[in-house]
Amino acid sequence: MDAAEFQRDFLKRVGSGKLFGQLFDFLPDLYFFLKDRDGLFVSSNEAFMQLLGVSAEDAIIGKTDFDFFNDNVAAQYVHEDQQVIQKDEPEKDKIWLVPSRSGLLDWYVCTKIPVRSSQGHVMGVAGVMRDSRQAGSVLEPYVEMTDVIEHMMRHYGERVEIARLAELAHLSVSQFERNFKKLFGVPPKKYLTLLRVRAACRDLKCSNKKILAVGLEHGFYDHSHFTREFTRIVGVSPGAYRDRQLSKDRP
Protein backbone atom coordinates (compact mmCIF):
# COMPACT_ATOMS: atom_id res chain seq x y z
CA MET A 1 0.00 0.00 0.00
CA ASP A 2 1.30 3.45 -0.94
CA ALA A 3 0.93 5.51 2.24
CA ALA A 4 0.72 8.91 0.54
CA GLU A 5 -1.90 7.72 -1.94
CA PHE A 6 -3.94 6.13 0.85
CA GLN A 7 -3.87 9.38 2.82
CA ARG A 8 -4.87 11.53 -0.16
CA ASP A 9 -7.73 9.19 -1.02
CA PHE A 10 -9.09 9.23 2.51
CA LEU A 11 -8.89 13.00 2.88
CA LYS A 12 -10.50 13.50 -0.50
CA ARG A 13 -13.44 11.37 0.59
CA VAL A 14 -13.75 13.29 3.87
CA GLY A 15 -14.25 16.39 1.76
CA SER A 16 -13.82 19.01 4.48
CA GLY A 17 -11.30 19.91 7.13
CA LYS A 18 -14.17 21.29 9.23
CA LEU A 19 -14.61 17.85 10.76
CA PHE A 20 -11.13 17.97 12.29
CA GLY A 21 -11.62 21.54 13.50
CA GLN A 22 -14.59 20.37 15.56
CA LEU A 23 -12.25 18.09 17.50
CA PHE A 24 -10.80 21.16 19.23
CA ASP A 25 -14.19 21.91 20.80
CA PHE A 26 -13.61 18.86 22.99
CA LEU A 27 -10.25 20.24 24.15
CA PRO A 28 -11.15 23.30 26.25
CA ASP A 29 -7.53 23.81 27.29
CA LEU A 30 -6.53 24.45 23.65
CA TYR A 31 -7.41 27.52 21.59
CA PHE A 32 -7.58 26.91 17.83
CA PHE A 33 -7.82 29.46 15.00
CA LEU A 34 -7.42 29.58 11.22
CA LYS A 35 -6.69 32.72 9.16
CA ASP A 36 -6.17 33.45 5.48
CA ARG A 37 -3.14 35.27 4.01
CA ASP A 38 -4.68 38.66 4.77
CA GLY A 39 -5.15 37.84 8.44
CA LEU A 40 -8.92 37.33 8.17
CA PHE A 41 -10.31 34.71 10.54
CA VAL A 42 -11.75 31.66 8.77
CA SER A 43 -12.48 29.35 11.69
CA SER A 44 -11.90 28.77 15.40
CA ASN A 45 -12.97 26.52 18.24
CA GLU A 46 -15.32 27.33 21.12
CA ALA A 47 -12.51 28.14 23.57
CA PHE A 48 -10.97 30.73 21.22
CA MET A 49 -14.36 32.35 20.65
CA GLN A 50 -14.84 32.67 24.41
CA LEU A 51 -11.40 34.25 24.68
CA LEU A 52 -12.49 36.90 22.16
CA GLY A 53 -15.81 37.38 23.94
CA VAL A 54 -18.09 36.16 21.14
CA SER A 55 -20.67 33.37 21.23
CA ALA A 56 -20.77 32.32 17.58
CA GLU A 57 -18.13 31.65 14.94
CA ASP A 58 -19.88 34.01 12.51
CA ALA A 59 -18.87 36.88 14.81
CA ILE A 60 -15.17 36.41 14.00
CA ILE A 61 -15.20 35.12 10.40
CA GLY A 62 -13.85 37.77 8.03
CA LYS A 63 -12.47 39.91 10.86
CA THR A 64 -8.86 40.45 11.92
CA ASP A 65 -6.90 40.68 15.16
CA PHE A 66 -7.35 44.46 15.04
CA ASP A 67 -11.09 43.97 15.59
CA PHE A 68 -10.48 42.26 18.94
CA PHE A 69 -7.15 43.50 20.35
CA ASN A 70 -5.45 46.86 20.73
CA ASP A 71 -3.28 47.90 17.81
CA ASN A 72 0.06 47.05 19.37
CA VAL A 73 -0.99 43.55 20.45
CA ALA A 74 -2.68 42.88 17.10
CA ALA A 75 0.37 44.09 15.17
CA GLN A 76 2.55 41.51 16.93
CA TYR A 77 0.17 38.69 16.02
CA VAL A 78 -0.01 39.83 12.40
CA HIS A 79 3.77 40.16 12.19
CA GLU A 80 4.25 36.58 13.38
CA ASP A 81 1.55 35.29 10.99
CA GLN A 82 3.34 36.91 8.08
CA GLN A 83 6.64 35.37 9.16
CA VAL A 84 5.04 31.92 9.06
CA ILE A 85 3.49 32.60 5.65
CA GLN A 86 6.59 34.15 4.06
CA LYS A 87 9.03 31.59 5.43
CA ASP A 88 6.55 28.74 4.84
CA GLU A 89 7.70 27.25 8.12
CA PRO A 90 5.99 26.57 11.47
CA GLU A 91 6.64 28.75 14.52
CA LYS A 92 6.67 26.44 17.55
CA ASP A 93 6.01 27.34 21.19
CA LYS A 94 6.17 31.12 20.82
CA ILE A 95 5.26 33.03 23.97
CA TRP A 96 2.63 35.78 23.78
CA LEU A 97 0.61 37.97 26.12
CA VAL A 98 -3.10 37.81 25.23
CA PRO A 99 -5.73 40.15 26.76
CA SER A 100 -8.79 38.46 28.25
CA ARG A 101 -12.30 39.87 27.94
CA SER A 102 -11.72 41.75 31.20
CA GLY A 103 -8.63 43.37 29.71
CA LEU A 104 -6.15 41.49 31.90
CA LEU A 105 -3.09 40.06 30.17
CA ASP A 106 -2.18 36.38 30.41
CA TRP A 107 0.70 34.37 28.94
CA TYR A 108 0.08 31.79 26.22
CA VAL A 109 2.26 29.29 24.36
CA CYS A 110 1.35 29.43 20.67
CA THR A 111 2.31 27.22 17.74
CA LYS A 112 1.46 28.26 14.17
CA ILE A 113 1.77 26.39 10.88
CA PRO A 114 1.33 27.46 7.24
CA VAL A 115 -1.84 26.20 5.57
CA ARG A 116 -1.38 25.11 1.95
CA SER A 117 -3.75 24.61 -0.94
CA SER A 118 -3.94 21.35 -2.88
CA GLN A 119 -1.45 22.97 -5.31
CA GLY A 120 1.00 23.60 -2.48
CA HIS A 121 0.52 27.38 -2.23
CA VAL A 122 0.42 28.92 1.25
CA MET A 123 -3.16 30.11 1.81
CA GLY A 124 -2.94 31.18 5.43
CA VAL A 125 -1.97 30.14 8.91
CA ALA A 126 -3.45 27.85 11.57
CA GLY A 127 -2.54 27.99 15.24
CA VAL A 128 -3.17 26.52 18.65
CA MET A 129 -2.54 28.16 22.03
CA ARG A 130 -2.25 26.96 25.62
CA ASP A 131 -2.55 29.34 28.53
CA SER A 132 -0.26 29.52 31.54
CA ARG A 133 -2.46 27.25 33.65
CA GLN A 134 -1.94 24.39 31.20
CA ALA A 135 1.63 25.21 30.14
CA GLY A 136 2.91 25.12 33.73
CA SER A 137 6.64 25.55 34.28
CA VAL A 138 7.30 26.48 30.63
CA LEU A 139 5.70 29.86 31.23
CA GLU A 140 6.83 30.52 34.78
CA PRO A 141 9.78 32.79 33.85
CA TYR A 142 7.52 34.77 31.50
CA VAL A 143 4.80 35.22 34.10
CA GLU A 144 7.37 37.01 36.25
CA MET A 145 7.75 39.53 33.40
CA THR A 146 4.00 40.23 33.00
CA ASP A 147 4.08 43.63 34.75
CA VAL A 148 7.15 44.61 32.72
CA ILE A 149 5.62 43.81 29.33
CA GLU A 150 2.30 45.38 30.26
CA HIS A 151 4.11 48.57 31.29
CA MET A 152 6.05 48.63 28.03
CA MET A 153 2.93 48.11 25.93
CA ARG A 154 1.07 50.88 27.74
CA HIS A 155 3.88 53.42 27.77
CA TYR A 156 5.97 52.67 24.65
CA GLY A 157 5.18 56.15 23.31
CA GLU A 158 6.82 57.73 26.36
CA ARG A 159 10.29 57.64 27.86
CA VAL A 160 10.68 54.21 29.50
CA GLU A 161 13.47 53.80 32.02
CA ILE A 162 15.16 50.39 32.25
CA ALA A 163 15.55 50.92 36.00
CA ARG A 164 11.76 51.17 36.30
CA LEU A 165 11.29 47.93 34.35
CA ALA A 166 13.84 46.19 36.56
CA GLU A 167 11.96 47.43 39.60
CA LEU A 168 8.71 45.93 38.27
CA ALA A 169 10.51 42.60 37.81
CA HIS A 170 12.01 42.84 41.32
CA LEU A 171 15.51 42.47 39.88
CA SER A 172 18.65 44.54 39.63
CA VAL A 173 19.17 46.28 36.29
CA SER A 174 21.90 43.84 35.23
CA GLN A 175 19.85 40.78 36.26
CA PHE A 176 16.79 42.16 34.53
CA GLU A 177 18.58 42.86 31.23
CA ARG A 178 20.18 39.41 31.29
CA ASN A 179 16.91 37.58 32.07
CA PHE A 180 14.89 39.62 29.58
CA LYS A 181 17.27 38.90 26.69
CA LYS A 182 17.32 35.20 27.57
CA LEU A 183 13.51 35.02 27.45
CA PHE A 184 12.74 37.28 24.48
CA GLY A 185 15.92 37.04 22.43
CA VAL A 186 16.56 40.80 22.41
CA PRO A 187 17.51 43.41 25.06
CA PRO A 188 14.61 45.36 26.61
CA LYS A 189 15.52 48.54 24.70
CA LYS A 190 15.34 46.73 21.37
CA TYR A 191 12.06 45.07 22.34
CA LEU A 192 10.68 48.51 23.12
CA THR A 193 11.84 49.78 19.74
CA LEU A 194 10.09 46.86 18.05
CA LEU A 195 6.85 47.77 19.83
CA ARG A 196 7.20 51.36 18.65
CA VAL A 197 7.95 50.43 15.05
CA ARG A 198 5.03 47.99 14.85
CA ALA A 199 2.66 50.63 16.19
CA ALA A 200 4.09 53.15 13.72
CA CYS A 201 3.51 50.71 10.85
CA ARG A 202 -0.17 50.58 11.75
CA ASP A 203 -0.44 54.39 11.83
CA LEU A 204 1.45 54.86 8.56
CA LYS A 205 -0.91 52.45 6.84
CA CYS A 206 -4.21 53.50 8.38
CA SER A 207 -3.91 57.24 9.03
CA ASN A 208 -3.03 60.45 7.21
CA LYS A 209 -0.77 61.72 9.98
CA LYS A 210 2.51 63.27 8.90
CA ILE A 211 5.50 60.95 9.19
CA LEU A 212 7.17 63.07 11.86
CA ALA A 213 3.94 63.13 13.91
CA VAL A 214 3.76 59.32 13.77
CA GLY A 215 7.36 59.01 14.94
CA LEU A 216 6.96 61.44 17.84
CA GLU A 217 3.68 59.87 18.93
CA HIS A 218 5.31 56.45 19.18
CA GLY A 219 8.33 57.44 21.24
CA PHE A 220 11.01 58.47 18.72
CA TYR A 221 13.00 61.63 19.43
CA ASP A 222 12.97 63.26 15.99
CA HIS A 223 12.59 62.54 12.28
CA SER A 224 16.11 61.15 11.79
CA HIS A 225 15.84 58.85 14.83
CA PHE A 226 12.48 57.52 13.60
CA THR A 227 13.73 57.01 10.04
CA ARG A 228 16.94 55.30 11.14
CA GLU A 229 15.29 52.82 13.53
CA PHE A 230 12.31 52.16 11.27
CA THR A 231 14.53 51.47 8.25
CA ARG A 232 16.81 49.19 10.27
CA ILE A 233 13.90 47.00 11.38
CA VAL A 234 11.48 47.15 8.44
CA GLY A 235 14.01 47.46 5.64
CA VAL A 236 12.52 50.60 4.06
CA SER A 237 11.98 54.17 5.23
CA PRO A 238 8.64 55.21 6.80
CA GLY A 239 7.73 57.13 3.65
CA ALA A 240 8.51 54.19 1.38
CA TYR A 241 6.56 51.87 3.67
CA ARG A 242 3.49 54.12 3.51
CA ASP A 243 3.72 54.38 -0.28
CA ARG A 244 4.00 50.60 -0.59
CA GLN A 245 0.96 50.02 1.65
CA LEU A 246 -1.11 52.58 -0.24
CA SER A 247 -0.22 50.98 -3.56
CA LYS A 248 -1.47 47.62 -2.26
CA ASP A 249 -4.84 49.16 -1.38
CA ARG A 250 -5.35 50.73 -4.81
CA PRO A 251 -7.52 48.66 -7.18
Sequence and secondary structure as in RCSB ss.txt:
>XXXX:A:sequence
MDAAEFQRDFLKRVGSGKLFGQLFDFLPDLYFFLKDRDGLFVSSNEAFMQLLGVSAEDAIIGKTDFDFFNDNVAA
QYVHEDQQVIQKDEPEKDKIWLVPSRSGLLDWYVCTKIPVRSSQGHVMGVAGVMRDSRQAGSVLEPYVEMTDVIE
HMMRHYGERVEIARLAELAHLSVSQFERNFKKLFGVPPKKYLTLLRVRAACRDLKCSNKKILAVGLEHGFYDHSH
FTREFTRIVGVSPGAYRDRQLSKDRP
>XXXX:A:secstr
  HHHHHHHHHHHH  THHHHHGGGG TT EEEEEETTS EEEE HHHHHHHT SSGGGTTT  GGGTS HHHHH
HHHHHHHHHHHHT  EEEEEEEEE TTS EEEEEEEEEEEE TTS EEEEEEEEEEHHHHGGGTHHHHTTHHHHH
HHHHHTTS   HHHHHHHTTS HHHHHHHHHHHHSS HHHHHHHHHHHHHHHHHHH    HHHHHHHTT SSHHH
HHHHHHHHHSS HHHHHHHHHHHH  
